[in-house]
């Protein structure tokens, strides 16, 4: 894959994702509960006019809608995981979660509609570090780099 553009900050990250899915009617996020799920809710908020669902790891029986509620984006009722866009979240590739790459590839084949788009959403080059960028046929990877400072009183 080759770099095509840069963005700055969290808003740039969210807008890059929104642009990538602008033609989709539904997005299926796949990730690790507790680690990736808040990011799925955040990205789903940016595309709140579209249907969004979340799959835990590769367990399609866990698929839930992500809907706007008075408390923000929340997982609600069971849903169909089949979608025109599948967004794999970087936590899937972290070794401590023991997600099998072959299981991810099989799941994507099952739920990604023909001529759909496979997107990687990660931070700190997680897919590259795990080698998944070479083993999964992503259409696009949106990688954010987090920098920060801590300030304290003297």
Phi, psi and omega in degrees: 000153179236147178291132180247337176196168179240157172220163178237138171074174181296318180298320177298321177299312181295320181290327176298317177296313181303319179296319182295333184250014186303331182266358183276153173259342182210144176231131174254116176269139179231126182191190181269128178300140177084325179263307182269332187301320177296326177292321177300318179296319179295312178296324178295326178298321181295332180245037188299348176278355180249159174285135177228143176222162180233135175244130177276122183052242177238019183271096184297339177291345180269359186303127180228148173293150170248112186235153178284128178231174177300340179260011181106194180286131184223151172283135182235237188285165177302153183212165175276127182282345182299134188203160176277344174225129172245125179248109177275129180267145190302331180303332178304327185271358181282127187305325184295343180267354173049048176270126183283124181303317180298323177295321178296313180299318178296318179298316180300316178302324183285322189255341181279122181294153178307140184059024175280180184240133176252118183245140170257129176243113182213172175233150174058035175060035184302316181293323178293315180299326180274352182080006182289336179297336179264345186252347177243138183275068179292143169278331184199141170239126175254110184248122176260147176242124182262131174235153179197170177225159172240133179242137178224155174292148177289000000 
